Amino acid sequence: MADFLLVTIQVDLYDQLAENLETDLINAIKKFNSKGVLIDISAVSIIDSFMGRIIGNIATMSKIMDAQTVVVGMQPAVAITLVELGLPLNGVISALNVEKGMELLRASMYNGENWEQDDDNSDE
């Protein structure tokens, strides 16, 4: 979508598929000169520490390539699991839904912002 990549994860990812997603997404950022990545995980019901690290890696690599990452649609059980596993997903900005996530990406792009996740700005 314009300067943004929209990724919808429809299934629980096993390790190899998650690694492929990471590689493909970083290559797509380069290919399309994307300024933002929106990852919709609303269909994901279970997340493990490996998948949590993959999401964090995607955000870090995207930022290095001058693209912001927003994760949207996180189920309450997934959020609880991430906290219990001690995976705060540093560098990952979250929003409740795709609409709010796109607003964050647009604001970042048009205001030239390069933001970090703070405890008080998630789900705004």
C-alpha positions as CSV (number, residue, x, y, z in Angstrom):
1,M,0.0,0.0,0.0
2,A,1.8,3.1,-1.3
3,D,5.1,3.3,0.7
4,F,4.1,0.6,3.2
5,L,4.2,-3.1,3.2
6,L,1.2,-4.9,4.7
7,V,1.8,-8.4,6.0
8,T,-1.1,-10.5,7.3
9,I,-0.2,-13.6,9.2
10,Q,-3.1,-16.0,8.8
11,V,-1.5,-19.1,10.4
12,D,0.6,-19.9,13.4
13,L,4.1,-19.8,12.0
14,Y,6.5,-22.7,12.4
15,D,10.2,-21.9,12.7
16,Q,11.2,-22.2,9.0
17,L,8.2,-20.2,7.8
18,A,8.9,-17.4,10.3
19,E,12.6,-17.2,9.1
20,N,11.4,-17.1,5.5
21,L,9.0,-14.3,6.4
22,E,11.8,-12.4,8.0
23,T,14.1,-12.7,4.9
24,D,11.3,-12.0,2.4
25,L,10.1,-9.0,4.2
26,I,13.5,-7.4,4.5
27,N,14.1,-8.0,0.8
28,A,10.8,-6.5,0.0
29,I,11.7,-3.3,1.9
30,K,14.7,-2.9,-0.2
31,K,13.0,-3.8,-3.5
32,F,10.1,-1.4,-3.0
33,N,11.9,1.2,-1.0
34,S,9.2,0.9,1.7
35,K,9.0,3.4,4.6
36,G,6.8,1.3,6.8
37,V,5.8,-2.3,7.6
38,L,2.5,-3.2,9.1
39,I,2.2,-6.7,10.4
40,D,-1.3,-7.9,11.2
41,I,-1.2,-10.8,13.7
42,S,-4.9,-10.8,14.6
43,A,-5.3,-14.4,13.3
44,V,-2.3,-15.6,15.5
45,S,-3.6,-17.4,18.6
46,I,-0.3,-18.7,19.9
47,I,3.2,-17.2,20.0
48,D,6.4,-18.7,21.3
49,S,9.7,-17.1,22.1
50,F,11.1,-17.8,18.7
51,M,8.3,-16.0,16.9
52,G,8.6,-13.2,19.4
53,R,12.3,-12.8,18.5
54,I,11.5,-12.9,14.8
55,I,9.0,-10.0,15.2
56,G,11.6,-8.1,17.1
57,N,14.3,-8.9,14.5
58,I,12.0,-7.7,11.7
59,A,11.5,-4.4,13.5
60,T,15.2,-3.9,14.1
61,M,16.2,-4.8,10.5
62,S,13.4,-2.6,9.1
63,K,14.6,0.3,11.2
64,I,18.1,-0.1,9.9
65,M,16.7,0.0,6.4
66,D,14.8,3.2,7.3
67,A,11.4,1.7,7.6
68,Q,9.1,1.7,10.7
69,T,7.3,-1.4,11.9
70,V,3.9,-1.6,13.5
71,V,2.3,-4.8,14.8
72,V,-1.5,-4.8,15.0
73,G,-4.3,-7.0,16.1
74,M,-2.5,-8.8,19.0
75,Q,-4.8,-11.1,20.8
76,P,-4.9,-10.7,24.7
77,A,-3.5,-14.3,25.1
78,V,-0.6,-13.5,22.8
79,A,0.2,-10.3,24.8
80,I,0.0,-12.2,28.1
81,T,2.3,-15.0,26.7
82,L,4.9,-12.5,25.5
83,V,5.0,-10.8,28.9
84,E,5.2,-14.2,30.7
85,L,8.1,-15.2,28.4
86,G,9.9,-12.0,29.1
87,L,9.7,-10.8,25.5
88,P,8.8,-7.1,25.6
89,L,9.4,-6.8,21.8
90,N,11.6,-3.7,22.2
91,G,11.5,-1.5,19.1
92,V,8.1,-2.9,18.0
93,I,5.3,-0.3,17.9
94,S,1.8,-1.8,18.5
95,A,-1.7,-0.7,17.7
96,L,-5.1,-2.2,18.2
97,N,-6.0,-2.6,14.6
98,V,-4.9,-2.0,11.0
99,E,-6.5,1.4,10.8
100,K,-4.7,2.7,13.9
101,G,-1.5,1.1,12.7
102,M,-1.7,2.8,9.3
103,E,-2.3,6.2,11.1
104,L,1.0,5.6,13.1
105,L,2.9,4.8,9.9
106,R,1.5,7.8,8.0
107,A,2.3,10.1,11.0
108,S,5.8,8.7,11.1
109,M,6.4,9.2,7.4
110,Y,4.9,12.6,7.0
111,N,6.4,14.0,10.2
112,G,9.8,12.4,9.7
113,E,9.6,10.7,13.0
114,N,11.7,7.8,14.0
115,W,10.1,6.5,17.2
116,E,10.8,3.9,19.8
117,Q,8.3,1.9,21.8
118,D,7.5,3.6,25.1
119,D,5.3,2.1,27.8
120,D,2.8,5.0,27.3
121,N,2.5,5.1,23.5
122,S,1.3,1.6,22.7
123,D,-2.2,1.1,21.5
124,E,-2.8,4.8,21.0
